[in-house]
Amino acid sequence: PGEFVLPEEVQANNPGFMIEARSRDTVDELIPKTGVFQSDYVPGVRKFGVSKLNYSSLVPYDIVDVLFTFTCSRPLFDGNIIYLTLPGFQTSETTVPLFGPLADYFRDSAGRFDLPANELKLEVNRTIYFSGAGAELLNPDAAPGEEIPITLGFRSLKLPGALYENDPSLLLRNSDKMSTPQSVQSSPRVGEPLEGGEVKAFMVSELSFNPMEPENPSSITLRLRPSIILYQKNTIVLHLYGFKLTSRLTFGGLVRLNRTVPVPPLYGPCGGTEAITSLPLENTPEADKFKNKVAEWNAVDWTLTLTVADERVIPNDIDTVVTIPWETGLKLPSKLSEGDGLLTIEALGSYIKREPIKRVPAVGPPKYITDSRLVFEPAEANAQSRLEFEFTANSDILPGTRIHFKLGGIQRVDPTGGDPSGHIRLSGVNAPLFEGSQGAWDNGDQLLTVVVESVTILSGRQTSFFIEQDQGFILPYAMYQTDPSLYMYIPEAGIPSAGTQTFNFTSRVNRAAKTFALSQLEYGDGDAVPYPSTISTILITLRPNVVLPQGSVIRLHLPGFQCRSARPLLSPPTTNVLDPGYKRFMTTDGIAYYGTWDAASETLDLEVSPGQRVPNDASTVVRLDADIAAFRLPPRMSQNDERLTIEVVSGQMIFIERIKLSPMVVPRTFDVSKFV
């Protein structure tokens, strides 16, 4: 008995059931496969086809009424139970009054709220139908159909501090034997986004090691503070790829509790079975917050899990600090970057999305791209070209990792005339390593992002792919050989962030170098004489020989100049107030446009704003008005002074060069005067 387990659902007289007879050695077919004439119907485990929550207020910690709208694949009968898991919700009483037409269909017109488990239990006492006249009676406004959603209300529940839109931690199941929890399909966001853009996050997450020796046992201290309270049975999961556990002997009298789980042969460090090991925490009051004062290490997926103990919480107003002693034998990886994005943290139960651990010290040698190449074919000015990528990293790149390629100056024209941003097709031997053999192209930021699919790209493995010419990528007028505008970065693998990993080689485009065909400064209005050390209007005129896309930063070095504002406002030239040149740069409100002045380095930065570009076929003129920007001229400046320079330091980069035209600024005094 109990040897066979029925599937979730079997239709009557299932045509998939076959019977045949073969010889003992299975070689000879005695009776061919024949369909079974009769088989029983196994009713399916109930599933919720529609599930939706709405709250009477979306303000965190408000007391609200909740509307629960749902359908079920089969009727709910007397004695069936619906369980609704609501992490972080609270109530002053364990009995939750129900309201609405459906309230009388549940025992005592109330639900039972299990506060420690954050679970609402709803026991049916009358049959609930989701189709036909019975359902239409409960929802007369619904259009007749196979399934009619019905709504049940809950009174006086206290909202948690934050919830994602369609938060997956809101779970729904029923009392059927094989019922599994389903996430509520639709629910509103509660709370305002934090600094990172999400409503829930770890405000503090920090790892520290002692000693910090690669591939050696170390004590590991975790400091954390979630933005929401974590309750009993919630778990904190740290993904620590590259960490390893030494032999499972007992160290220093510390006991390890081991259990084994099957390991897929292609996942994890080895096949067969591998232990999930309980690592004792250092005995501190804060260790009491976690179940059995242990953290569970799973060598299969390199995770360290801490489960909140019964009747305990992890607060959101103070840091929680726990330490795993070095005697447990948990070894550091061979290398970690500072703030390594490979190490991540998430919370389950009261769900917090997986995010990089905010502070991680560097361990061992640095991670970087050991070799990378980007070749254009043809490598000609303004040509539609094929792009060939090749790279090798000195650390593993895990499934799901995003690899970013910044292609400053390269634009795409969609062959069909549509939006040039979007998915583009990858080709080549390693293209299948990436999701759908596709990459995501952002034409504004000129950024290509590919996502590693289901394999690990091992350290030292050369990876190559290309983008065919017919994908519509257009080269600029000119590019340097090994151009710093072209680089790659993999923060999720701990490989340094944007701008620090330029390609080892990129094709040169055009014999002509990138430059400013025109760069000019003028001081004062009209024919006014520019007196030294006085506040004056400055007119900047420039025209690069390549297009400067959004995000490009033009930097002017203006030694001796002074400005009282860190964000001097830009204006159009008085000769043409409709000139749009100044509107190509950053703005806060679409009315006032500004540059950035660094008094220490005496530089003025003009950043091209989103959706704009500085053209190469027309001059861009920017006016720094004496009454608004209030720049003060230096005491002395030669005509076409070589100290005045211009460069583009981000985006489509142009190396530093002298500003070609600028007037003289000299004192109007006698250099020598003598009375005899």
C-alpha positions in Angstrom: 0.0 0.0 0.0 1.2 3.5 -0.8 3.8 2.2 -3.3 2.2 4.0 -6.2 1.4 7.8 -6.2 -1.4 9.0 -8.5 -0.7 12.1 -10.6 -2.5 15.3 -9.9 -5.2 14.6 -12.5 -6.2 11.8 -14.8 -9.0 11.9 -17.4 -11.4 9.1 -17.7 -10.4 6.4 -20.2 -7.1 8.1 -20.7 -5.9 7.3 -24.3 -2.3 7.6 -23.1 -2.5 4.4 -21.0 -1.2 1.5 -23.1 -0.5 -2.2 -22.4 1.9 -4.6 -24.3 3.6 -7.9 -23.7 7.3 -8.5 -24.4 9.7 -11.4 -23.8 11.7 -11.6 -20.6 14.7 -10.0 -22.2 12.4 -7.3 -23.6 13.7 -7.9 -27.1 10.7 -9.7 -28.7 7.3 -8.0 -28.9 4.6 -10.6 -28.1 1.5 -8.3 -28.1 1.9 -4.8 -29.5 0.9 -1.7 -27.5 -2.8 -1.5 -27.2 -4.9 1.3 -25.6 -6.5 0.5 -22.2 -10.3 0.4 -22.8 -11.3 1.7 -19.4 -9.6 3.8 -16.7 -10.9 5.7 -13.7 -11.2 9.5 -13.5 -8.9 11.0 -10.9 -10.2 14.5 -10.1 -7.5 17.2 -10.4 -6.0 19.0 -7.5 -7.8 22.3 -7.3 -5.9 25.3 -8.8 -6.7 28.9 -8.5 -7.1 30.3 -12.0 -7.6 33.9 -11.0 -6.3 35.5 -7.8 -6.2 39.2 -6.9 -5.8 41.3 -3.8 -6.8 44.9 -3.3 -6.4 47.2 -0.3 -8.5 50.1 0.8 -5.2 52.1 1.4 -1.7 51.7 0.1 0.0 53.5 3.0 2.4 51.3 4.9 1.1 50.1 8.3 -2.4 51.4 7.7 -5.4 49.4 9.0 -7.2 48.3 5.8 -10.0 46.3 4.3 -8.8 43.7 1.9 -10.7 42.4 -1.2 -9.7 38.9 -2.4 -11.0 38.0 -5.9 -10.5 34.4 -7.1 -11.6 31.5 -9.2 -11.0 27.8 -8.6 -10.7 25.0 -11.1 -13.4 23.0 -9.3 -16.2 23.9 -6.8 -15.2 24.3 -3.1 -17.3 22.0 -0.9 -18.2 22.1 2.8 -15.1 21.4 4.8 -12.6 22.6 2.2 -10.1 25.2 3.4 -8.4 28.1 1.7 -5.0 29.1 3.1 -3.8 32.6 2.3 -0.2 33.5 3.4 0.2 37.2 4.0 3.8 37.9 5.2 4.1 41.0 7.3 0.4 41.5 7.7 -0.9 41.9 11.3 -4.2 42.0 13.1 -5.3 42.8 16.7 -7.4 39.7 16.9 -6.9 36.2 15.5 -10.5 36.2 14.2 -10.8 38.2 11.0 -14.4 39.3 10.1 -15.4 38.7 6.5 -17.7 40.8 4.4 -19.4 40.7 1.0 -21.9 38.3 -0.6 -19.4 35.4 -0.1 -18.9 35.9 3.6 -21.7 33.5 4.7 -20.1 30.7 2.7 -17.4 30.5 5.3 -17.6 29.2 8.9 -18.8 32.0 11.3 -18.3 34.5 8.4 -14.7 34.8 9.7 -11.2 33.7 9.0 -8.6 32.5 11.5 -5.3 34.4 11.4 -2.2 32.6 12.5 -0.1 35.5 13.6 3.3 33.7 13.9 2.8 32.1 10.5 1.1 35.1 8.9 -1.5 32.8 7.5 -5.2 33.3 7.1 -7.4 30.2 7.2 -10.8 30.3 5.5 -13.0 27.2 6.1 -15.9 26.7 3.6 -19.3 25.7 5.0 -21.4 26.0 1.8 -20.5 24.9 -1.7 -19.0 27.6 -3.8 -19.4 27.3 -7.6 -17.4 29.3 -10.1 -19.6 28.7 -13.1 -23.3 28.6 -13.8 -26.2 30.2 -11.8 -24.5 29.7 -8.4 -21.5 31.8 -9.5 -23.6 34.4 -11.2 -25.6 34.9 -8.0 -22.3 35.8 -6.2 -21.1 38.0 -9.0 -24.1 39.3 -11.0 -21.9 41.9 -12.9 -19.6 39.2 -14.4 -19.9 38.2 -18.0 -21.1 34.6 -18.3 -18.2 32.3 -19.0 -16.5 29.1 -18.0 -15.1 30.7 -14.7 -16.7 33.6 -12.9 -14.4 35.4 -10.4 -16.0 36.0 -7.0 -14.8 38.4 -4.3 -14.4 38.0 -0.5 -13.6 40.9 1.9 -11.4 40.9 5.1 -11.8 43.5 7.7 -9.1 45.4 9.7 -5.8 43.9 8.6 -2.6 46.0 9.2 -0.4 46.4 6.1 3.3 45.6 6.2 6.0 48.2 5.7 6.3 47.4 2.0 5.1 45.0 -0.7 6.2 44.6 -4.3 3.6 44.9 -7.1 2.3 41.4 -7.6 4.5 40.3 -4.6 5.3 36.6 -5.0 5.4 36.1 -1.2 1.6 36.4 -1.1 0.7 32.7 -1.4 -2.5 30.8 -1.9 -3.3 27.1 -1.4 -6.2 24.8 -0.5 -6.7 21.7 1.6 -6.4 19.2 -1.2 -3.8 16.6 -0.4 -1.3 17.5 -3.2 -2.1 21.2 -3.3 1.0 23.4 -3.7 1.2 27.1 -2.9 0.5 29.6 -5.7 1.6 33.2 -5.7 -1.3 35.6 -5.9 -1.4 36.8 -9.5 -2.2 40.5 -8.9 -1.6 42.8 -6.0 -0.7 46.5 -5.7 2.6 47.9 -4.5 2.7 49.2 -0.9 5.3 51.8 0.0 7.5 54.1 -2.0 10.7 53.0 -3.9 13.9 53.1 -2.0 17.2 54.5 -3.3 17.8 51.4 -5.5 14.3 51.7 -7.1 12.7 48.8 -5.2 10.3 49.1 -2.3 12.1 46.3 -0.3 15.8 45.8 0.0 18.6 45.1 2.5 19.6 48.6 3.7 22.8 47.0 5.2 24.4 43.9 3.9 28.1 43.4 4.7 30.6 40.5 4.9 33.9 40.6 6.7 36.5 37.8 7.0 39.3 37.0 9.4 41.8 36.0 8.3 41.4 37.2 4.7 43.5 34.4 3.1 42.1 33.0 -0.2 41.2 29.3 -0.1 41.7 29.0 3.6 39.1 28.7 6.5 38.0 32.0 7.9 35.5 33.4 10.3 32.7 35.0 8.4 30.8 37.9 9.9 27.5 39.0 8.4 26.0 42.3 9.2 22.5 43.0 7.8 19.5 45.2 8.2 16.4 44.6 6.0 14.0 47.5 5.1 11.2 45.3 6.5 10.8 43.2 9.5 11.5 39.5 9.0 9.4 37.1 11.0 9.7 33.5 12.2 10.4 30.9 9.6 11.5 33.6 7.1 14.9 32.8 5.6 17.8 34.8 4.6 19.8 33.2 1.8 23.3 34.2 0.9 24.6 33.0 -2.5 28.4 32.5 -1.9 29.7 31.0 -5.1 33.3 29.8 -4.8 33.2 29.2 -1.0 33.9 25.6 0.1 33.7 23.5 3.2 36.6 21.5 4.4 36.2 17.9 5.6 33.2 17.3 7.8 35.2 16.4 10.9 34.3 18.3 14.1 36.5 21.3 14.8 37.1 22.6 18.3 34.1 20.7 19.7 31.6 22.4 17.3 29.0 19.9 16.1 27.9 19.8 12.5 24.5 18.3 11.6 24.6 16.7 8.2 22.0 15.5 5.8 22.4 14.5 2.2 20.4 15.5 -0.8 20.7 14.2 -4.4 23.0 16.4 -6.6 22.3 16.7 -10.4 25.5 15.4 -12.1 26.0 18.7 -14.1 25.2 21.1 -11.2 27.4 21.7 -8.3 31.0 20.7 -7.6 30.4 17.0 -8.0 27.6 14.4 -8.7 26.1 11.8 -6.4 25.1 13.2 -3.0 26.4 16.2 -1.1 25.8 17.3 2.4 23.7 20.2 3.6 25.7 21.1 6.7 24.6 23.0 9.7 27.3 25.4 10.8 27.1 26.7 14.4 27.0 30.4 14.8 29.2 32.2 17.4 27.3 32.1 20.7 26.0 35.7 20.9 22.5 37.1 21.8 21.9 37.9 18.1 22.6 34.2 17.2 19.4 33.4 19.2 17.4 35.1 16.5 18.1 32.2 14.2 16.8 28.6 14.3 19.0 26.3 16.4 21.7 29.0 16.3 23.0 27.6 13.0 23.4 28.5 9.4 22.8 25.8 6.8 25.5 25.5 4.1 24.4 23.8 0.8 27.4 22.8 -1.2 25.2 22.1 -4.3 24.3 25.6 -5.0 26.8 27.5 -2.7 24.1 28.9 -0.4 24.2 29.8 3.2 20.7 29.9 4.8 19.7 31.5 8.1 16.1 30.7 9.3 14.5 33.1 11.7 13.7 31.3 15.0 10.2 30.8 16.3 8.8 33.9 18.2 11.8 36.0 16.9 12.1 38.8 14.4 14.9 40.4 12.5 14.3 44.2 13.0 14.5 46.8 10.4 15.8 49.6 12.6 19.1 48.1 13.9 21.8 46.0 12.4 21.9 42.2 13.1 25.4 40.8 13.3 26.3 37.1 13.4 29.6 35.2 12.9 30.4 31.8 11.7 33.7 30.8 13.4 36.7 29.8 11.3 36.7 26.4 13.1 33.7 25.3 11.0 36.0 25.1 8.1 34.2 27.3 5.6 36.9 28.4 3.1 37.1 31.6 1.2 37.3 31.5 -2.6 40.5 32.0 -4.6 39.6 35.6 -5.4 36.9 38.2 -4.6 36.7 41.8 -5.9 35.7 44.6 -3.5 31.9 44.8 -3.6 31.9 41.6 -5.6 28.5 41.3 -7.4 28.9 37.5 -7.5 27.9 37.4 -3.8 24.2 38.1 -3.4 21.5 38.0 -0.7 17.8 37.6 -0.7 15.0 36.9 1.8 12.2 34.3 1.4 8.9 34.3 3.2 8.7 38.1 3.6 10.3 38.2 0.2 13.2 40.6 -0.7 14.5 40.2 -4.2 18.0 38.9 -4.7 20.5 41.7 -4.7 24.3 42.0 -4.5 25.8 42.1 -1.0 26.6 45.8 -0.6 30.0 45.5 1.1 32.5 42.7 0.4 36.2 43.0 0.9 38.7 42.1 -1.8 40.4 38.7 -1.3 43.2 37.4 -3.4 44.2 38.6 -6.9 41.8 40.9 -8.7 39.1 39.7 -11.2 39.4 41.1 -14.7 39.0 40.3 -18.4 42.3 38.8 -19.3 41.9 39.2 -23.1 39.2 40.9 -25.2 38.9 41.9 -28.9 36.3 43.7 -30.9 36.7 43.6 -34.7 34.7 45.5 -37.3 34.3 44.2 -40.8 34.4 46.5 -42.8 36.2 49.0 -40.5 35.2 52.1 -42.6 33.8 55.5 -41.8 30.0 55.4 -41.4 29.8 51.8 -42.7 27.2 49.2 -41.8 29.5 46.6 -40.2 29.7 43.1 -38.7 30.9 43.2 -35.1 33.0 40.3 -33.8 33.4 39.9 -30.0 35.9 37.7 -28.2 36.8 37.7 -24.5 38.3 35.6 -21.7 37.8 36.2 -18.0 39.9 35.0 -15.0 36.8 34.1 -13.0 33.7 31.9 -13.5 30.6 33.6 -15.0 27.4 31.9 -13.7 24.1 31.3 -15.4 21.9 34.3 -15.4 24.8 36.8 -15.3 24.5 39.9 -17.5 27.5 40.9 -19.5 27.5 44.5 -20.7 29.3 45.8 -23.8 29.5 49.6 -24.1 29.9 50.6 -27.8 30.2 54.3 -27.6 29.7 56.0 -30.9 28.1 53.0 -32.6 24.5 53.4 -33.7 21.9 51.0 -35.1 19.4 51.4 -37.8 16.6 48.8 -37.7 16.4 47.1 -41.1 12.6 47.1 -40.9 12.5 50.8 -40.0 11.3 50.2 -36.5 12.8 51.1 -33.1 16.6 50.4 -33.2 16.6 49.5 -29.5 15.5 45.9 -28.6 16.6 42.4 -29.2 19.3 41.6 -31.8 20.4 38.2 -33.1 23.8 36.8 -32.1 25.7 34.4 -34.3 28.8 32.3 -34.0 30.0 29.2 -32.1 29.2 30.6 -28.6 26.0 32.5 -29.4 23.9 29.6 -27.9 25.6 30.3 -24.5 23.3 33.4 -24.2 19.6 33.5 -23.7 17.8 32.8 -27.0 21.1 33.5 -28.9 20.0 37.2 -28.5 21.3 40.3 -26.9 19.4 43.5 -25.8 20.6 46.7 -27.5 19.9 50.2 -26.1 20.5 52.6 -28.9 20.4 55.6 -26.7 23.1 54.4 -24.3 24.8 52.4 -27.0 24.9 49.4 -24.7 24.7 45.7 -25.6 23.6 43.3 -22.8 23.7 39.5 -23.1 22.6 37.1 -20.4 24.3 33.8 -19.8 21.7 31.1 -20.2 22.1 27.8 -18.3 25.8 27.1 -18.3 28.8 28.4 -16.3 31.5 30.1 -18.4 34.5 28.8 -16.7 37.6 30.9 -15.9 40.1 30.9 -18.8 37.5 29.9 -21.4 37.6 31.9 -24.6 34.1 33.0 -25.6 33.3 34.5 -29.0 30.3 35.5 -31.0 29.4 38.1 -33.7 26.6 40.3 -34.8 25.9 40.0 -38.6 26.1 43.0 -40.9 22.4 42.7 -41.6 21.6 43.7 -38.0 22.1 47.3 -38.9 25.1 48.5 -36.8 26.6 51.7 -38.2 30.2 52.8 -37.3 31.0 56.4 -36.6 33.1 58.6 -38.9 36.3 57.7 -36.9 37.4 55.6 -34.0 40.8 55.1 -32.4 42.6 51.8 -32.5 41.8 50.2 -29.1 39.3 53.0 -28.5 38.5 53.7 -24.8 34.8 54.4 -25.8 34.5 50.6 -26.3 34.6 48.5 -23.1 32.9 45.6 -21.3 32.0 45.0 -17.7 30.4 42.1 -15.7 29.6 43.5 -12.2 27.5 40.3 -11.4 30.7 38.3 -11.8 32.8 40.7 -9.7 34.6 42.0 -12.7 35.2 45.8 -12.4 32.4 48.1 -13.3 31.8 50.4 -16.3 34.8 52.0 -18.0 37.5 50.0 -16.3 37.8 47.1 -18.7 38.5 48.5 -22.2 39.0 45.9 -25.0 42.6 44.8 -25.5 42.1 45.5 -29.2 39.5 47.2 -31.3 39.7 48.0 -35.0 40.6 51.5 -36.1 38.0 53.3 -38.2 39.2 55.9 -40.7 42.8 57.2 -41.0 41.6 60.5 -39.6 41.5 60.7 -35.8 38.6 61.9 -33.7 38.9 65.6 -33.0 37.0 68.8 -32.6 37.0 70.4 -36.1 36.0 73.6 -34.4 36.5 74.7 -30.8 36.3 78.3 -29.8 36.0 80.6 -26.8 34.8 84.2 -26.9 34.7 86.6 -23.9 32.3 89.5 -23.4 29.3 90.7 -25.4 29.8 92.0 -28.9 32.9 94.2 -29.2 33.3 94.5 -25.5 36.9 94.2 -24.3 37.5 91.2 -22.0 39.2 92.7 -18.9 41.1 90.3 -16.7 39.7 89.1 -13.4 36.2 90.4 -14.2 32.9 88.6 -14.5 32.3 88.2 -18.2 30.0 86.4 -20.6 31.7 83.4 -22.3 30.6 82.0 -25.6 31.6 78.3 -26.4 31.4 77.1 -30.0 32.3 73.6 -30.9 31.9 71.0 -33.6 33.3 67.5 -33.3 34.0 65.4 -36.4 32.0 62.5 -34.8 28.5 62.5 -33.4 28.5 62.7 -29.5 25.5 60.7 -28.3 23.6 61.0 -24.9 25.8 60.4 -21.9 28.9 61.9 -23.6 30.7 64.4 -21.3 32.6 67.3 -23.0 35.2 68.6 -20.5 36.8 72.0 -20.9 39.9 72.8 -18.9 39.8 76.5 -18.0 42.8 77.3 -15.7 42.5 80.5 -13.8 38.7 80.9 -14.4 36.4 81.1 -11.4 32.7 80.5 -10.9 30.5 80.8 -7.8 28.1 78.1 -8.9 28.8 74.3 -9.2 26.0 74.2 -11.8 26.3 77.3 -14.0 23.2 77.8 -16.2 23.5 77.7 -20.0 21.9 80.2 -22.4 21.5 80.6 -26.2 23.7 83.1 -28.1 22.2 86.6 -28.3 22.6 86.6 -32.0 20.1 83.7 -32.3 18.0 83.0 -29.2 16.3 80.1 -31.0 19.6 78.2 -31.4 19.0 74.8 -29.8 22.7 74.1 -29.0 22.4 74.7 -25.2 19.4 72.4 -25.0 21.5 69.4 -25.9 22.9 69.3 -22.4 21.6 68.3 -18.9 18.4 69.8 -17.5 16.3 69.2 -14.4 13.0 70.5 -15.7 13.3 71.0 -19.4 13.6 74.8 -18.9 16.9 75.4 -17.2 20.0 73.7 -18.7 23.3 73.5 -16.9 27.0 72.5 -17.0 29.0 71.2 -14.0 31.9 73.3 -12.7 34.7 71.8 -10.6 36.5 74.6 -8.9 39.4 72.3 -7.7 40.3 71.0 -11.1 39.0 74.2 -13.0 37.0 72.1 -15.4 33.6 72.7 -17.0 31.6 69.5 -17.9 28.8 69.6 -20.5 27.0 66.3 -20.4 24.7 65.4 -23.4 21.3 64.7 -22.0 19.1 61.6 -22.7 17.6 61.7 -26.2 20.0 64.4 -27.4 23.2 64.4 -29.4 25.9 66.8 -30.4 26.0 66.7 -34.2 29.1 66.7 -36.4 27.6 68.6 -39.3 26.6 71.8 -37.3 28.1 74.0 -34.7 26.9 73.8 -31.1 26.9 77.2 -29.4 26.6 77.6 -25.6 26.5 81.0 -23.8 27.6 81.4 -20.2 25.9 84.7 -19.3 27.8 87.1 -17.0 24.6 87.9 -15.0 23.5 84.2 -14.7 26.6 81.9 -14.9 28.9 84.7 -13.6 32.3 83.3 -14.7 35.3 85.4 -13.8 38.2 85.6 -16.3 41.8 84.8 -15.3 44.3 87.6 -14.7 46.1 86.8 -18.0 45.6 84.5 -21.0 47.4 84.4 -24.3 45.7 84.3 -27.6 44.8 80.7 -28.4 46.3 79.8 -25.1 47.7 76.2 -25.0 46.5 75.7 -21.4 42.9 75.9 -22.6 42.0 72.3 -23.6 38.9 70.2 -24.5 38.2 66.5 -24.4 35.3 64.0 -24.2 35.7 61.8 -21.2 32.6 59.6 -21.4 30.5 58.1 -24.2 32.1 58.8 -27.6 35.5 59.7 -26.1 37.9 62.2 -27.8 41.4 62.5 -26.4 42.4 65.9 -24.9 43.4 68.6 -27.3 44.0 72.4 -27.3 41.0 74.7 -27.8 41.7 76.0 -31.3 40.5 79.6 -30.9 40.5 81.9 -27.9 41.1 85.6 -27.4 43.9 87.3 -25.4 43.2 88.4 -21.8 45.9 90.9 -20.6 45.9 93.6 -17.9 45.3 97.1 -19.3 48.3 98.6 -17.4 51.8 99.7 -18.1 54.2 96.8 -17.6 57.0 99.4 -16.9 56.5 102.9 -15.6 59.2 105.2 -14.3 59.2 108.9 -13.3 62.5 110.8 -13.4 
